[in-house]
Amino acid sequence: MPAQPEVTGFFDPRTWSIQYVVADPTTGDCAIIDPVLDYDEKSASTATIHADEILTFIAGKGYRVQWILDTHPHADHFSAAAYLKQKTGAPTAIGEKVVEVQKLWKGFYNWPDFPADGSQWDKLFSDGETFMVGSIPARVMFSPGHTLASITYVIGDAAFVHDTLFMPDSGTARADFPGGSAKALWASIQAILALPDETRIFTGHDYQPGGRKPLWESTVAEQKAKNIHMSVHTTEAAFVAAREARDRTLPMPKLILHALQINTNAGRLPAPEDNGRRYLKIPMNVLEGAAWGQ
């Protein structure tokens, strides 16, 4: 049987995101996955409330941070990876295909000098690469579709799938961002569902359908049997048609143009200008064709 890491989720109701601390209870080593840097788009203010909550939890447990991991460059929240690296000294990591996302968004933001080589992270994982969280073996699965760079971390018996599968009552993630592909998402989900049935599945978001409490843990068996998309659309063609039809109705996340300039830079905020203030850059009419939100 695979080792069972201790997994603690931290839900952010502002972005419906779940951040994780994944620990080896034997050694006390842990990884932080998909941490959120708080951002209020109305005032353009940042804060470290959620990241500090994670650090307080880790300190209380006596854990040592071994890794700070992102599954992909997020479109709906800022990554706290840079802040947590500053606080803990732990290395940051993401999938190696992040360079493709950097190249794409470098053009959107008109950043001729931006290094689109992934050097902002300490480690770029390749598909199938292995690493350790304490004494627990971990491996990386390339899981594109939602983005060009999305990966799944399989740590012991736990798979962190972020924006591929949601909880069974919520289905699957959208695939219409720049570089996204419903066909690639189908293949990624099939690979995840080929893991052993008892594998624990941890999602990166929960939108609380029907107003239920936030949930983020299921199993491969539950996903196969009950996922409202995967249990109904059982062929690639049916899934792709349904996913693309649904995506055409969805407005873009409200923070996508804010967040990608932070998250393609490993969570680093823009450098201060000569007046000491930092500025975001919002390209207009880049995401033409997206549905308009309310």
N, C-alpha and C positions, 0 to 999 in steps of 0.2 A: 504493500500500500504506500502511496506517496506520503511524504511528510505533511503534517497539517499546521501551517503557520497560524498564528493568532492574528485575525484581521479585525481592525476597528475602523468603522466608517464615520465620517464627519459630514453631515449634510448642510449645504449652504442654501437656504430658501430663496435668496436673491437670484441665484443662477440655476437652482435645482441641481447643483453639482454635488457629487460625493467624492470626498478626498479620503485617502486610505493610509493607515499605518499598518504595515505587514511585518510581523515580528517572528523571530525564532525564539520561542520561550526557553529553549535550552541555553542559548548563548547570549540572549539579550540584544542581538543585532536586529536592526529593522530597516525597512525601506519606506519612504514616503512616496505615494503615487498621486499625481495630478493635484497638487496643492493649489489653492485659490488665493490670489492677492485681491483684497477687497477694492472695489472701484465703484464709485457713484457717478454715473454718466451725467447727471443733472448738474453737479457741481464740479465734475472732473477731479474729485478728491480720491486719494488712495489711502488705504489703511492696511494693517497687518493683523486684524482681529482673528481671522480664521487660522492663519499661519502660526500665530502665537498660541492659540488654543492647542494646536497640534504639538508645539514645542513643550507646552506645560504638561500635556498628557505623557509625552515621551520622558520628560524629566521625572514625573511621578512614578513611572514604571521602571525607571533606571535603565532605559534602553540606550543603545548607541546607534546613531544614524549612519548607515553604511551606504545608502543610495538615496538620491532624490530623482524620481523617475516621472517623465511625462509620456503619455501614450501617443500624443500627436499635438500639433499646434492648435490650441483651442480657439473656437470662434465666438464663444459666449462668455468667457471670463478671462482675466489675466492670470498667468502662471506666477506662483510665488517661488519658483525654483531658485531664482537669483537671490532673493531675500534669505531663503533657508540655507543656501550654500554659504552665504555670508555669516549666518548665525552658527552653523554646525561644522563647516569645513568639508562636508560630504560632497562627493562628486555628483554632477548632474548627468543625466543620460536621456536619450530619445532614440527613435529609429533612424537609420542612416538615410532613408528617403526624405527626411526633412529638408535635405538640400534641394529637392525638386520643388517643395513648397516655397522655400526661400527664393528660388529663381523666379517663380511665378509672381510672388508678391513684391519682390524687388522691382519688377517692372510696373506693377500697379501703383506703387508708392514713389516711383521715379527716384530710386536710390542708386545712382550709378556706382557709388563707392562701398555699398553694403557687401560684406563678405558672405556670399551664398555658398559656403563650404562646410557648414555645420560646426565651425570652430568655436561657436559660442557655448557649446556643451563640452563636458569633459570626456564623454563617451558616446559614440554613435553605434547602436546595435544593428547587426545584420540579421537577416531572417535565419532562424535556427540557432543563433548564438546562445551560449549558456553562460550563466554566472551564478553566484551564490548569495543568499541572504542568510548570514550566519552559516549554519550547517545544512540549510535547506536548498536543494538544487532548484534553479530557475532557468527558464528558456524564453526566447522571444519568437513570436509568430508574426510575420508580416500580415496585416489585416486591412488592406486598402479598401476603398469604396466610399466611406464617409469623407476621407481625405486621401491624398496621395501617400501620406506618411504614417497612417495609423498602424499601430502595433498592439498586440496582446501580450501581456506578461503572464506566463504560467509559472507560479511559484508554489512548489509542492502540489497540493490538490486544489489550488485556487487559481482561477483564470480571471484576469482583470481586462475586460473587453471594451471598456469605455463606449464609444459611439459606434458599436456594431449592433449588439442586441440591447434592448431595454428589458425591464421586467416583463414576464409573459403577458400581462394585461396591457402592455404598452407597445409591444411589437419591436420595430427596428428603427435605426437612425436614418435620417435623410441622407441623400447621396447627390445633392445638386449644388454643392459648393464648387468653386473653381477647382478643377482636378478630380472631382468626385465621379463615381460611376456606380449605378445600381447593379450592373453586371459584376463588377469587381466585389461589391458588397455581398452579393449572393455567394460568390466563391469563398470569401473570407468567413462568412457565417457557416458555410458547410464544413470548413476546416475546424472551426470552433466546436461545432456539434458532433464532430468525429472524435472528440476527446471522450474519455470514459464517462459513463452516465452519471457517476457520483461526483464528478468534478464540480466544485463550487464556482458559480458564475457571479462576478461582481461587476455591476454596471457603473457608468460614470455619471448618469443623470437619472432622476426620477421626477416625473411631472405630475404625480399624485392623481391619476385619473379618478374621477368621481369624488375627489376630495379626501381620499384615504390617506393614512399616515405614510410618510416616506418609507420606501422599501428599496433594497439594493442587492439582496442575495437570493439566488435561486440555484438550480443545478442544470447540468446538460439535459438530464432526463426530463425535468420540468419544462425546459425551453422547447424541447422537441415535441412534447405532448400538448403544451398549452399556449405557446407563443401565438398571439393573434394574427401574426403575419406568416410565420414559418409553418404553422400547422395547417394553414389554409392554402397558401400559395406554395405548392409542393414541387413545382418545376421552375427552372430558371426563368423561362419566358413569362410565366404567370407572375412571379415575384417582381421581375423587372418592370412589367407593365403596371402593376399595382403601385410599386414604389415611385415610379416616375410620375404617375397620375397624382399621387398624393403630394409629391414634392412641388408640383406646379402650383399648388394652392397655398404653399407656405411662404410667408414673408421671411426675409433674411433675419437672423438674430440681430437684436438691436446693437450689439457690441462688436459685430464682426470686423468692421473697419477700424475700430479702436483696438481690438484685441490682437489682430494678426500682426500689427507692427511691434507689439510687445512680445508676443509668443514666438514669432520667427527669430527673435533675438534672445531666446532662452529666459524670458521673464525680465529682461533688463528694461527699465524705463528709458525714454529718450534722454540724451545728454542735456544738461542745462544749457540754455543759451546765455548770451553775454549779460542779460539782466538777472540771471540766476534761476529763471523759471524754465520748466520743461513744457514742451508743446507736442500735441498729437497732430498727425497729418491725415486728413480725411479726403481721399480721392473721390470726386463726384462722377456719377454715371458709369462707374466701373462694373457694377453688378446689374446692368440693364436686363430687363426681362423678368426680374424677380417680382413675385406678387407684392403688392403694397400692404403694409400692416395698418391697423387702426391707430 
